[in-house]
Structures are given as structure tokens and as C-alpha cells.
Amino acid sequence: MANNRLSSLPVSVFANLSTLETLDLSNNYLDNLPSRLFRELSNLSDLSLRNNSLTILDRELFRGLTQLRRLDLSLNGLAAVPLGLLDELQGLTWLSLAGNRLHALERATFEPLVNLQHLELGMNPWECDCNLRDFKHWMEWLIYRGGYVDAVECTLPKDLRGRDIRGVPVEMFNYCLQLEDENGGGAGSTKGGSPPCFRGTATPSSEGAVVRTEAELPDCVKQRYRPVSVRRAIGTVVIAGVVCGIVCIMMVAAAAYGCIYASLMAKYQRELKKRQPLMGDAEAEADPEEKQISSVA
């Protein structure tokens, strides 16, 4: 259904199409999609909504698409990705949000995507501030486990304009913690404390709460505390420390050598001064003998 002039779709347009696997709605004029439009497409694995006029997505839109592997939402006008929109897409491996109006994303929105391998986020007006810090940590976790994320170039603040946020040291976001403390951020908030773990294969309890097994905790800790920028920062500190240590040792050695050389030269000068009077007396004693020899001659 690509390359048409579709501006809207009725809610029942895809009824009784449970065996459909690929749906292409790209290059149309769609600006609003009904809630759970795709609810009966239980076998859908590839969905493209590329190059439409979507500015908002209902959080129920992708409910039931448990087999979806590829989702293309690029070249629209999306300013946000609603929390809960991707909760049932745990099998998703490829996602594109490039070419929208995104300036920040919530980490919790993407944590259900435990099988994601390819993420496109380019051509968005990213604001590299505290609102993007936790999502940066999640991107680094995705890259750490072998996934791909394209360039996420900052537009704000000015001193980071044009830089890829993946290369911005995490230490530059330390001020966010101070701001949260000043604003009274609670311990349960994901924006003040440690970033939450990704949603793995958790088992629901009888009350509906998610209970994590102990086997999940080690992986969770590893994925949470090994961001790329931290490893680079630690490596830089270690290298800088080694270089500074070598320079300090060389300076101490040079200072010691200078002191020893100065001491030896001072001793030599003292010995030389002691010898000068003795040499003068020897010359005086030698003069009369020379006179007697000359007179005899």
C-alpha cells in the first residue's frame, strides 16, 4: 500500500488478515492512526510507516504484534515516543526513528526491546541534557552487547552542537545529580539514582507485579555498569597517570643528577683552591736552585 495518497485508515481495515507478514504503508499522508489498528495482525513481522505525517502515536497502536521483527517509523513528525508503545515488541530486532522531531527519549520506553540489534536515530534535533542522560546509558548497553546505533548528533547545548552524544563523557552529566538533589528527586526515580535494569524474562506474580529471578541480577549489573564512555574515561585516566608518573620519575632523576653534579663540582673547586698555595711555594723553592745553576754555568 506504499506510494499512495492515503490520509486515514478505518480501524477495521486489517480485520481477518491474521496471516499477513509484511505491511508497507510508506510514502503516504497518514497523520493519525486508530488505536490498535494492527491488533489482528498477529503474524506481522515487517511494518513500514516511513515518510508519512505522523506526529503522535497511540500507546496501544502496536498491541498484539508479538512477532514483529522490523519497524520503520522514519521521516515523520514524531516529537515523542509514548511510554508503553513498544512494550509487546520484545522480538523486535530492527527499528528506525530517523528523520523525526525527537529531542529526548525515555529509557524505560526502550527497555522491553531485549532483542534489538539495529537502531537508527539520526536526523533528529537532539538536546543533549539531563533528559537524555539515562537513554544514553541504555544506548551504551545496546552497543556493549553487540548492537548498532547510528550517530546521535546534539543540537543543544551550543558547546556540544554537532557532537555525537555517544562520545560525550558521562562525567559531563554529573551536574544532573546535583540538580535532582536540589529539586528533591526521590530514590525511586530513574532520573536521580542508578539507571533501571532492562526488562528481561521476568515472571509476573499473582498480584500482577513483575518479579525478577536471582539469575537475572548479575547480567543486569554488568549491563548497567559498563557504559562505553566510562570505560574510555577510566582508560584515559590510567594512561594519563602512567605518563605523569614517568614524567615525575624523570624530573626526580634529573634533579638528583643535578644535585650530585653540583656537589662534585663544589668539592673539586675546594680541592683546587687548596692546591694553589702549595704550587706557589714549590715554584719559589725552585727559583734559587735555578739561579745557582745559572751562576755556575
C-alpha positions in Angstrom: 0.0 0.0 0.0 3.0 2.3 -0.4 3.2 5.4 -2.6 -0.5 6.3 -2.5 -2.4 9.3 -1.1 -3.8 7.6 2.0 -4.6 10.1 4.7 -6.5 7.9 7.1 -7.4 4.3 7.7 -10.5 2.8 9.3 -10.0 0.8 12.4 -11.2 -2.5 10.8 -9.3 -2.2 7.6 -6.9 -5.1 8.5 -9.6 -7.4 10.0 -9.3 -11.1 9.2 -5.7 -10.8 8.0 -4.0 -12.8 10.7 -1.6 -14.5 8.3 -0.2 -11.2 6.9 3.5 -11.0 7.5 4.6 -7.8 5.7 2.8 -4.5 5.5 4.2 -1.4 3.7 2.3 1.9 4.3 5.3 4.2 3.4 5.1 7.4 1.3 1.5 8.3 2.1 -0.2 11.1 4.0 -1.2 9.3 7.2 -1.3 11.7 10.1 -3.3 9.8 12.7 -3.7 6.0 13.2 -6.6 4.5 15.2 -5.7 2.8 18.5 -4.8 -0.9 18.0 -5.2 -0.6 14.2 -3.0 -3.7 13.8 -4.4 -5.7 16.6 -5.4 -8.7 14.4 -2.1 -8.9 12.6 -0.7 -11.4 15.0 1.9 -12.8 12.5 3.1 -9.5 11.2 6.9 -9.4 11.1 7.7 -6.3 9.0 5.8 -3.0 9.2 6.8 0.2 7.4 5.2 3.6 8.2 8.1 5.5 6.6 7.6 9.0 5.2 4.1 9.9 6.4 2.8 12.8 8.5 2.6 11.1 11.9 3.1 13.5 14.8 1.8 11.3 17.6 1.3 7.5 18.2 -1.3 5.9 20.4 0.4 3.8 23.1 -2.0 0.9 22.2 -1.1 1.0 18.4 1.3 -1.9 18.4 -0.5 -4.2 20.9 -0.6 -7.8 19.8 2.3 -7.6 17.4 4.4 -10.1 19.3 6.0 -11.4 16.1 7.1 -8.1 14.7 10.9 -8.0 13.9 11.3 -4.8 11.8 9.6 -1.4 12.4 10.2 1.7 10.3 8.9 5.0 11.7 11.4 7.3 9.9 10.7 10.6 8.2 7.6 11.5 10.1 7.0 14.4 12.6 7.2 12.4 15.8 8.2 14.6 18.8 8.0 11.8 21.4 7.7 8.0 21.7 5.0 7.2 24.3 5.8 5.1 27.3 4.3 1.6 26.7 4.2 1.9 22.9 6.9 -0.8 22.5 6.1 -3.0 25.5 4.9 -6.0 23.5 7.6 -5.8 20.8 10.2 -7.9 22.6 11.1 -9.7 19.4 11.9 -6.5 17.5 15.4 -6.6 16.0 15.4 -3.5 13.7 13.9 -0.1 14.5 14.2 3.3 12.7 13.2 6.6 14.2 15.4 8.7 12.0 14.2 12.0 10.5 11.7 13.0 13.1 11.5 15.8 15.6 12.7 13.9 18.6 14.8 15.9 21.1 14.7 13.3 24.0 13.7 9.7 24.7 12.8 7.8 27.9 15.0 4.9 28.7 12.0 2.9 30.1 10.3 3.1 26.7 13.0 1.0 25.1 13.9 -1.4 27.8 11.4 -4.1 26.6 13.4 -4.4 23.3 15.7 -7.0 24.7 16.4 -8.5 21.2 17.0 -5.2 19.4 20.2 -5.2 17.2 19.8 -2.2 14.9 18.6 1.3 15.9 18.5 4.4 13.7 18.2 7.8 15.4 19.9 10.2 13.0 18.4 13.5 11.7 16.7 14.5 14.9 17.1 17.7 16.9 18.6 16.0 20.0 19.0 18.1 23.2 22.0 16.6 25.0 21.0 17.5 28.5 19.8 15.6 31.6 16.7 14.4 29.9 18.8 12.3 27.5 21.3 11.0 30.1 19.5 7.8 31.0 18.8 7.0 27.4 22.5 7.5 26.6 23.3 4.8 29.2 20.8 2.4 27.5 22.3 3.1 24.1 25.7 2.2 25.5 24.3 -1.0 27.0 22.9 -1.8 23.5 26.3 -1.2 21.9 28.1 -3.2 24.6 26.1 -6.3 23.8 26.8 -6.0 20.0 24.0 -3.8 18.8 24.2 -0.9 16.3 23.2 2.7 16.9 23.8 5.4 14.2 25.0 8.9 15.0 23.1 10.9 17.6 24.3 14.4 17.0 23.5 17.1 19.5 21.8 20.4 18.5 21.8 21.8 22.1 23.6 23.0 24.2 25.8 25.1 21.9 29.1 23.7 23.3 28.0 20.2 22.2 26.4 21.1 18.9 27.4 18.7 16.2 28.9 16.2 18.6 27.7 12.6 18.9 26.4 12.0 22.3 27.9 8.6 22.4 31.3 10.2 22.5 30.4 12.7 25.3 31.9 11.5 28.6 29.3 10.5 31.1 31.1 12.8 33.7 29.6 15.8 31.9 26.2 14.8 33.2 27.3 14.7 36.9 25.6 18.1 37.4 22.3 16.4 36.7 22.6 14.6 40.1 23.1 17.9 41.9 20.1 19.4 40.2 17.9 16.4 41.2 19.1 16.6 44.7 18.3 20.3 44.8 14.8 19.5 43.3 14.2 16.8 45.9 14.3 13.8 43.5 13.1 10.7 45.1 15.1 7.5 45.4 12.6 5.6 43.2 13.1 8.0 40.3 15.0 6.7 37.4 16.4 10.2 36.8 18.4 10.6 40.0 19.7 7.3 41.0 21.2 4.5 39.1 19.5 3.7 35.7 17.0 0.8 36.0 17.8 -2.6 34.6 16.3 -3.7 31.3 13.2 -5.8 31.3 14.3 -9.4 30.8 12.3 -12.6 31.1 10.6 -11.6 34.3 7.8 -13.6 35.7 4.6 -11.9 36.9 3.3 -12.6 40.4 -0.2 -13.3 41.4 -0.8 -9.6 42.1 0.5 -8.7 38.7 3.8 -7.3 39.9 7.0 -8.2 38.0 9.3 -10.5 40.0 12.9 -10.9 38.8 14.8 -14.1 39.4 18.2 -14.0 41.1 19.8 -15.4 37.9 19.0 -12.2 36.1 20.7 -9.9 38.6 24.4 -10.5 37.5 23.7 -9.7 33.9 21.7 -6.7 35.0 24.6 -5.3 37.0 27.0 -5.9 34.2 24.9 -4.2 31.6 24.2 -1.3 33.9 27.8 -0.5 35.0 29.8 -0.9 31.8 28.9 2.1 29.6 31.4 2.8 26.8 32.2 6.3 27.9 33.1 5.1 31.5 35.5 2.5 30.1 37.1 5.2 27.9 37.3 7.6 30.8 39.0 5.0 33.0 41.4 4.1 30.3 42.3 7.8 29.8 42.8 8.3 33.5 45.1 5.2 33.7 47.2 6.3 30.7 47.4 9.9 32.0 48.5 8.6 35.4 51.2 6.4 33.9 52.5 9.3 31.7 52.5 11.7 34.7 54.3 9.1 36.8 57.1 8.6 34.2 57.5 12.4 33.8 57.7 12.8 37.6 60.3 10.0 37.9 62.4 11.6 35.1 62.2 15.0 36.9 63.3 13.5 40.2 66.2 11.7 38.4 67.2 14.9 36.7 67.1 16.8 40.0 69.1 14.2 41.8 71.7 14.1 39.0 72.0 17.9 39.1 72.5 17.9 42.9 75.2 15.2 42.6 76.9 17.1 39.8 76.8 20.4 41.7 78.2 18.7 44.8 81.1 17.1 42.9 81.9 20.4 41.2 81.9 22.3 44.5 84.2 19.6 46.0 86.5 19.9 43.0 86.7 23.7 43.3 87.6 23.4 47.0 90.4 20.9 46.3 91.7 23.2 43.6 91.9 26.2 45.9 93.7 24.1 48.5 96.3 23.1 46.0 97.1 26.6 44.6 99.3 27.8 47.6 101.3 24.6 47.6 102.0 25.0 43.9 103.2 28.7 44.5 105.6 27.5 47.3 107.1 24.8 45.1 107.8 27.4 42.4 109.5 29.7 44.9 111.8 26.9 46.1 112.7 26.0 42.6 113.9 29.6 41.7 117.1 29.7 43.9 118.3 26.4 42.6 117.8 27.7 39.0 119.9 30.8 39.9 122.8 28.7 41.3 122.9 26.6 38.3 123.0 29.6 36.0 125.8 31.2 38.0 128.0 28.1 37.9 127.4 27.9 34.2 
